[in-house]
Amino acid sequence: MSDVPLTLRLRRRAELARTVRAFFAERGVLEVASPVTVDGVTDLHIESVALADGGFLRTSPEYAHKRLLAAGAGDLYELGPVFRGGERGRRHRPEFWMLEWYRLGWNAERLAEEVIDLVRTASDRRWRVRRTTWSELAFEAVGFDPLDADTERLAAALDDAPGDLDRNGLFDWLLAMRVQPALPDGQLTVVHRFPASQAALARLSADDARTAERFEVFAGGLELANGYFELTDPDEQRERFEADNRARARHGLPAMPIDEALMRALEHGLPECSGVALGFERLLMAIHGLDDIADASGTPPP
């Protein structure tokens, strides 16, 4: 149950939605609306919500947006609901709003700066900003760069982590349990160059094969946004989807269908671009100093 009155929550949501739309209108970014029923995603860490008659509710509008980009739509954004199973808590809900947008010809660094501009436009708070890398923050937490360490060394440094984690799982645990809690309040932290094993749909860094052109933005310890300098190679993308399904099998999870409409769009030609997904309720939490996502929701009491 939210501690914030429903009328106040609704006003805050409406005000932020107006601000977002004005922000992108001023910059010439087109608002779009894409389907909420999709083929699902292969990502090991995302649980798609299945529909009774086949298909899934979208976890993100990303694949539809890339089809629009490949068709020549240009810079675009969407604000609307997405759905993820198994996510419930102070910072997670199975249904929430996502703001996702794409900029043609931009790299990850430039798009991350636009995320900062949006947060500052939407908030009266005076945010400090730190721009850093995943390796730098990890070094501060454990005293060495985990990208240069094997699993045994990393596990020894994270001796309170679950014992069944592989190297990539330890990377996740390090960020969530050591790095994020130490990020200071009142600061936007932009973290670039995630491990290549966590590239997802980002391209690998041209100057360092250990890292990917993926970034995240945190408000204090709260993750706000996740962005990529987008992978455009259809063969590499298919390999990653297939690797996801192999990982799902190792964890006892069902294989997910590869979105062939997305693959056709990549084969047709996705223009060079960067994209980012930002949690709308989480932005409300950051703006208003809220600790529970329920206080940012527009849901009436039961």
MARMIGU-940001 format. One record per residue (C-alpha): residue number from 0; x, y, z; residue in one letter. Coordinates in pm, whole numbers, padded with zeros to 5 digits, m for minus. Example, Ala and Ser with C-alpha at 12.3 -4.5 7.8 and 13.67 -1.06 7.14 Angstrom:
<rs>
+-----+--------+--------+--------+--------+
: num :      X :      Y :      Z : residu :
+-----+--------+--------+--------+--------+
:   0 :  01230 : m00450 :  00780 :      A :
:   1 :  01367 : m00106 :  00714 :      S :
+-----+--------+--------+--------+--------+
</rs>
This chain:
<rs>
+-----+--------+--------+--------+--------+
: num :      X :      Y :      Z : residu :
+-----+--------+--------+--------+--------+
:   0 :  00000 :  00000 :  00000 :      M :
:   1 :  00138 :  00340 : m00098 :      S :
:   2 :  00197 :  00607 :  00166 :      D :
:   3 :  00147 :  00880 : m00097 :      V :
:   4 : m00216 :  00979 : m00165 :      P :
:   5 : m00348 :  00859 : m00499 :      L :
:   6 : m00435 :  01209 : m00621 :      T :
:   7 : m00080 :  01328 : m00555 :      L :
:   8 :  00068 :  01026 : m00731 :      R :
:   9 : m00155 :  01085 : m01033 :      L :
:  10 : m00062 :  01455 : m01052 :      R :
:  11 :  00308 :  01374 : m01028 :      R :
:  12 :  00282 :  01114 : m01302 :      R :
:  13 :  00088 :  01346 : m01532 :      A :
:  14 :  00333 :  01630 : m01475 :      E :
:  15 :  00634 :  01410 : m01550 :      L :
:  16 :  00469 :  01269 : m01864 :      A :
:  17 :  00406 :  01625 : m01987 :      R :
:  18 :  00768 :  01717 : m01915 :      T :
:  19 :  00899 :  01413 : m02101 :      V :
:  20 :  00686 :  01482 : m02407 :      R :
:  21 :  00783 :  01850 : m02411 :      A :
:  22 :  01151 :  01757 : m02374 :      F :
:  23 :  01145 :  01536 : m02683 :      F :
:  24 :  00915 :  01763 : m02885 :      A :
:  25 :  01162 :  02047 : m02839 :      E :
:  26 :  01440 :  01820 : m02967 :      R :
:  27 :  01248 :  01691 : m03266 :      G :
:  28 :  01219 :  01331 : m03146 :      V :
:  29 :  00907 :  01153 : m03271 :      L :
:  30 :  00668 :  00984 : m03027 :      E :
:  31 :  00557 :  00635 : m03137 :      V :
:  32 :  00330 :  00362 : m03002 :      A :
:  33 :  00428 : m00001 : m03055 :      S :
:  34 :  00247 : m00331 : m02982 :      P :
:  35 :  00237 : m00467 : m02628 :      V :
:  36 :  00207 : m00829 : m02750 :      T :
:  37 :  00537 : m00970 : m02878 :      V :
:  38 :  00739 : m01291 : m02926 :      D :
:  39 :  00924 : m01263 : m02595 :      G :
:  40 :  01294 : m01218 : m02519 :      V :
:  41 :  01579 : m01464 : m02471 :      T :
:  42 :  01751 : m01269 : m02190 :      D :
:  43 :  01827 : m01505 : m01901 :      L :
:  44 :  01748 : m01238 : m01641 :      H :
:  45 :  01410 : m01126 : m01781 :      I :
:  46 :  01093 : m01330 : m01738 :      E :
:  47 :  00838 : m01265 : m02011 :      S :
:  48 :  00469 : m01284 : m01916 :      V :
:  49 :  00300 : m01542 : m02141 :      A :
:  50 : m00043 : m01495 : m02297 :      L :
:  51 : m00293 : m01780 : m02289 :      A :
:  52 : m00330 : m01790 : m02668 :      D :
:  53 :  00041 : m01759 : m02748 :      G :
:  54 :  00295 : m01480 : m02745 :      G :
:  55 :  00397 : m01260 : m02454 :      F :
:  56 :  00347 : m00915 : m02309 :      L :
:  57 :  00638 : m00693 : m02401 :      R :
:  58 :  00926 : m00646 : m02158 :      T :
:  59 :  01041 : m00348 : m02365 :      S :
:  60 :  00948 : m00184 : m02697 :      P :
:  61 :  01307 : m00226 : m02817 :      E :
:  62 :  01256 : m00475 : m03099 :      Y :
:  63 :  00962 : m00283 : m03245 :      A :
:  64 :  01161 :  00039 : m03227 :      H :
:  65 :  01451 : m00115 : m03417 :      K :
:  66 :  01212 : m00228 : m03688 :      R :
:  67 :  01088 :  00131 : m03716 :      L :
:  68 :  01445 :  00262 : m03727 :      L :
:  69 :  01536 :  00017 : m04003 :      A :
:  70 :  01229 :  00136 : m04195 :      A :
:  71 :  01349 :  00496 : m04181 :      G :
:  72 :  01146 :  00643 : m03893 :      A :
:  73 :  01436 :  00849 : m03755 :      G :
:  74 :  01485 :  00956 : m03393 :      D :
:  75 :  01196 :  00823 : m03183 :      L :
:  76 :  01072 :  00759 : m02831 :      Y :
:  77 :  00790 :  00582 : m02653 :      E :
:  78 :  00640 :  00615 : m02306 :      L :
:  79 :  00414 :  00336 : m02190 :      G :
:  80 :  00361 :  00011 : m02001 :      P :
:  81 :  00588 : m00294 : m02005 :      V :
:  82 :  00557 : m00623 : m01815 :      F :
:  83 :  00804 : m00855 : m01644 :      R :
:  84 :  00727 : m01168 : m01448 :      G :
:  85 :  00880 : m01243 : m01110 :      G :
:  86 :  00959 : m00879 : m01030 :      E :
:  87 :  00801 : m00742 : m00716 :      R :
:  88 :  00951 : m00536 : m00435 :      G :
:  89 :  01038 : m00183 : m00330 :      R :
:  90 :  01195 : m00111 : m00670 :      R :
:  91 :  01020 : m00362 : m00894 :      H :
:  92 :  00668 : m00426 : m01018 :      R :
:  93 :  00545 : m00674 : m01279 :      P :
:  94 :  00384 : m00385 : m01469 :      E :
:  95 :  00551 : m00047 : m01496 :      F :
:  96 :  00610 :  00235 : m01742 :      W :
:  97 :  00921 :  00256 : m01951 :      M :
:  98 :  01057 :  00552 : m02143 :      L :
:  99 :  01270 :  00429 : m02432 :      E :
: 100 :  01431 :  00637 : m02704 :      W :
: 101 :  01679 :  00613 : m02992 :      Y :
: 102 :  01914 :  00865 : m03150 :      R :
: 103 :  02061 :  00809 : m03496 :      L :
: 104 :  02434 :  00869 : m03534 :      G :
: 105 :  02490 :  00908 : m03159 :      W :
: 106 :  02733 :  00707 : m02949 :      N :
: 107 :  02671 :  00589 : m02594 :      A :
: 108 :  02847 :  00883 : m02433 :      E :
: 109 :  02633 :  01139 : m02613 :      R :
: 110 :  02309 :  00960 : m02529 :      L :
: 111 :  02407 :  00929 : m02163 :      A :
: 112 :  02444 :  01307 : m02154 :      E :
: 113 :  02087 :  01341 : m02285 :      E :
: 114 :  01968 :  01118 : m02002 :      V :
: 115 :  02132 :  01358 : m01757 :      I :
: 116 :  01968 :  01653 : m01934 :      D :
: 117 :  01627 :  01487 : m01903 :      L :
: 118 :  01668 :  01412 : m01532 :      V :
: 119 :  01778 :  01767 : m01461 :      R :
: 120 :  01491 :  01909 : m01668 :      T :
: 121 :  01238 :  01696 : m01481 :      A :
: 122 :  01375 :  01760 : m01131 :      S :
: 123 :  01423 :  02058 : m00902 :      D :
: 124 :  01710 :  01877 : m00730 :      R :
: 125 :  02067 :  01995 : m00794 :      R :
: 126 :  02231 :  01672 : m00905 :      W :
: 127 :  02605 :  01618 : m00899 :      R :
: 128 :  02726 :  01402 : m01188 :      V :
: 129 :  03003 :  01145 : m01197 :      R :
: 130 :  03104 :  00981 : m01524 :      R :
: 131 :  03303 :  00663 : m01481 :      T :
: 132 :  03345 :  00305 : m01603 :      T :
: 133 :  03236 : m00032 : m01470 :      W :
: 134 :  03599 : m00132 : m01416 :      S :
: 135 :  03680 :  00182 : m01220 :      E :
: 136 :  03388 :  00134 : m00981 :      L :
: 137 :  03466 : m00237 : m00945 :      A :
: 138 :  03830 : m00155 : m00868 :      F :
: 139 :  03716 :  00081 : m00592 :      E :
: 140 :  03508 : m00201 : m00443 :      A :
: 141 :  03755 : m00492 : m00456 :      V :
: 142 :  04098 : m00339 : m00522 :      G :
: 143 :  04153 : m00489 : m00868 :      F :
: 144 :  03988 : m00488 : m01211 :      D :
: 145 :  03764 : m00797 : m01227 :      P :
: 146 :  03795 : m00799 : m01606 :      L :
: 147 :  04159 : m00901 : m01556 :      D :
: 148 :  04079 : m01163 : m01289 :      A :
: 149 :  03968 : m01524 : m01310 :      D :
: 150 :  03660 : m01660 : m01134 :      T :
: 151 :  03856 : m01791 : m00836 :      E :
: 152 :  04015 : m01456 : m00755 :      R :
: 153 :  03687 : m01274 : m00792 :      L :
: 154 :  03501 : m01528 : m00576 :      A :
: 155 :  03767 : m01494 : m00305 :      A :
: 156 :  03721 : m01117 : m00301 :      A :
: 157 :  03343 : m01159 : m00285 :      L :
: 158 :  03345 : m01428 : m00017 :      D :
: 159 :  02990 : m01342 :  00097 :      D :
: 160 :  02844 : m01402 : m00250 :      A :
: 161 :  02646 : m01722 : m00323 :      P :
: 162 :  02883 : m02008 : m00394 :      G :
: 163 :  02716 : m02124 : m00716 :      D :
: 164 :  02776 : m01806 : m00917 :      L :
: 165 :  02982 : m01817 : m01235 :      D :
: 166 :  03208 : m01529 : m01337 :      R :
: 167 :  02928 : m01333 : m01497 :      N :
: 168 :  02704 : m01393 : m01196 :      G :
: 169 :  02979 : m01257 : m00975 :      L :
: 170 :  02995 : m00947 : m01195 :      F :
: 171 :  02621 : m00896 : m01133 :      D :
: 172 :  02657 : m00956 : m00760 :      W :
: 173 :  02950 : m00714 : m00736 :      L :
: 174 :  02750 : m00434 : m00897 :      L :
: 175 :  02430 : m00495 : m00704 :      A :
: 176 :  02575 : m00566 : m00359 :      M :
: 177 :  02903 : m00376 : m00344 :      R :
: 178 :  02892 : m00093 : m00598 :      V :
: 179 :  02532 :  00031 : m00602 :      Q :
: 180 :  02487 :  00062 : m00224 :      P :
: 181 :  02799 :  00279 : m00209 :      A :
: 182 :  02682 :  00531 : m00470 :      L :
: 183 :  02612 :  00861 : m00293 :      P :
: 184 :  02271 :  01024 : m00266 :      D :
: 185 :  02227 :  01341 : m00470 :      G :
: 186 :  02459 :  01212 : m00742 :      Q :
: 187 :  02386 :  01085 : m01092 :      L :
: 188 :  02647 :  00821 : m01169 :      T :
: 189 :  02696 :  00733 : m01535 :      V :
: 190 :  02869 :  00397 : m01570 :      V :
: 191 :  03016 :  00318 : m01913 :      H :
: 192 :  03195 :  00015 : m02057 :      R :
: 193 :  03017 : m00285 : m01903 :      F :
: 194 :  03181 : m00628 : m01936 :      P :
: 195 :  03158 : m00778 : m02284 :      A :
: 196 :  02978 : m01077 : m02133 :      S :
: 197 :  02697 : m00836 : m02041 :      Q :
: 198 :  02677 : m00659 : m02376 :      A :
: 199 :  02315 : m00770 : m02436 :      A :
: 200 :  02226 : m00575 : m02754 :      L :
: 201 :  02524 : m00337 : m02743 :      A :
: 202 :  02826 : m00357 : m02969 :      R :
: 203 :  03165 : m00447 : m02823 :      L :
: 204 :  03415 : m00167 : m02768 :      S :
: 205 :  03641 : m00121 : m03069 :      A :
: 206 :  03943 : m00045 : m02850 :      D :
: 207 :  03888 : m00308 : m02577 :      D :
: 208 :  03734 : m00648 : m02650 :      A :
: 209 :  03675 : m00699 : m02276 :      R :
: 210 :  03406 : m00432 : m02269 :      T :
: 211 :  03084 : m00332 : m02443 :      A :
: 212 :  02939 :  00006 : m02538 :      E :
: 213 :  02671 : m00023 : m02273 :      R :
: 214 :  02600 :  00231 : m02000 :      F :
: 215 :  02376 :  00263 : m01697 :      E :
: 216 :  02269 :  00574 : m01507 :      V :
: 217 :  02208 :  00565 : m01132 :      F :
: 218 :  02045 :  00825 : m00906 :      A :
: 219 :  02216 :  00752 : m00579 :      G :
: 220 :  02201 :  00373 : m00564 :      G :
: 221 :  01884 :  00352 : m00775 :      L :
: 222 :  01927 :  00231 : m01131 :      E :
: 223 :  01741 :  00465 : m01366 :      L :
: 224 :  01847 :  00381 : m01719 :      A :
: 225 :  02025 :  00122 : m01930 :      N :
: 226 :  02158 :  00219 : m02273 :      G :
: 227 :  02352 :  00079 : m02568 :      Y :
: 228 :  02548 :  00188 : m02869 :      F :
: 229 :  02339 : m00058 : m03065 :      E :
: 230 :  02467 : m00374 : m03227 :      L :
: 231 :  02376 : m00371 : m03597 :      T :
: 232 :  02534 : m00701 : m03711 :      D :
: 233 :  02253 : m00958 : m03762 :      P :
: 234 :  02486 : m01260 : m03748 :      D :
: 235 :  02639 : m01155 : m03417 :      E :
: 236 :  02296 : m01074 : m03277 :      Q :
: 237 :  02163 : m01418 : m03369 :      R :
: 238 :  02466 : m01579 : m03205 :      E :
: 239 :  02393 : m01385 : m02886 :      R :
: 240 :  02026 : m01490 : m02885 :      F :
: 241 :  02129 : m01853 : m02932 :      E :
: 242 :  02384 : m01820 : m02651 :      A :
: 243 :  02106 : m01678 : m02430 :      D :
: 244 :  01896 : m01987 : m02494 :      N :
: 245 :  02188 : m02217 : m02413 :      R :
: 246 :  02230 : m02029 : m02084 :      A :
: 247 :  01858 : m02063 : m02016 :      R :
: 248 :  01884 : m02440 : m02070 :      A :
: 249 :  02172 : m02463 : m01821 :      R :
: 250 :  01950 : m02287 : m01565 :      H :
: 251 :  01651 : m02509 : m01633 :      G :
: 252 :  01455 : m02238 : m01813 :      L :
: 253 :  01262 : m02287 : m02137 :      P :
: 254 :  01408 : m02161 : m02463 :      A :
: 255 :  01251 : m01841 : m02594 :      M :
: 256 :  01174 : m01773 : m02961 :      P :
: 257 :  01414 : m01552 : m03152 :      I :
: 258 :  01230 : m01249 : m03288 :      D :
: 259 :  01264 : m01308 : m03660 :      E :
: 260 :  01102 : m00973 : m03744 :      A :
: 261 :  01388 : m00805 : m03559 :      L :
: 262 :  01641 : m01022 : m03741 :      M :
: 263 :  01492 : m00922 : m04077 :      R :
: 264 :  01517 : m00556 : m03975 :      A :
: 265 :  01884 : m00600 : m03886 :      L :
: 266 :  01946 : m00777 : m04215 :      E :
: 267 :  01772 : m00492 : m04400 :      H :
: 268 :  02000 : m00250 : m04217 :      G :
: 269 :  01971 : m00084 : m03879 :      L :
: 270 :  02128 :  00264 : m03896 :      P :
: 271 :  02403 :  00342 : m03648 :      E :
: 272 :  02228 :  00458 : m03334 :      C :
: 273 :  02219 :  00449 : m02957 :      S :
: 274 :  01915 :  00367 : m02748 :      G :
: 275 :  01824 :  00381 : m02382 :      V :
: 276 :  01543 :  00254 : m02157 :      A :
: 277 :  01453 :  00451 : m01844 :      L :
: 278 :  01212 :  00347 : m01570 :      G :
: 279 :  00938 :  00611 : m01545 :      F :
: 280 :  00839 :  00525 : m01185 :      E :
: 281 :  01204 :  00511 : m01085 :      R :
: 282 :  01255 :  00860 : m01224 :      L :
: 283 :  00960 :  00972 : m01010 :      L :
: 284 :  01125 :  00805 : m00711 :      M :
: 285 :  01449 :  00991 : m00775 :      A :
: 286 :  01279 :  01327 : m00831 :      I :
: 287 :  01062 :  01310 : m00519 :      H :
: 288 :  01296 :  01117 : m00287 :      G :
: 289 :  01072 :  00810 : m00270 :      L :
: 290 :  01193 :  00476 : m00136 :      D :
: 291 :  00915 :  00250 : m00265 :      D :
: 292 :  00793 :  00219 : m00622 :      I :
: 293 :  00436 :  00192 : m00490 :      A :
: 294 :  00461 :  00562 : m00402 :      D :
: 295 :  00520 :  00641 : m00771 :      A :
: 296 :  00250 :  00419 : m00918 :      S :
: 297 : m00082 :  00526 : m01065 :      G :
: 298 : m00265 :  00221 : m00932 :      T :
: 299 : m00573 :  00279 : m00713 :      P :
: 300 : m00595 :  00092 : m00383 :      P :
: 301 : m00758 : m00255 : m00396 :      P :
+-----+--------+--------+--------+--------+
</rs>
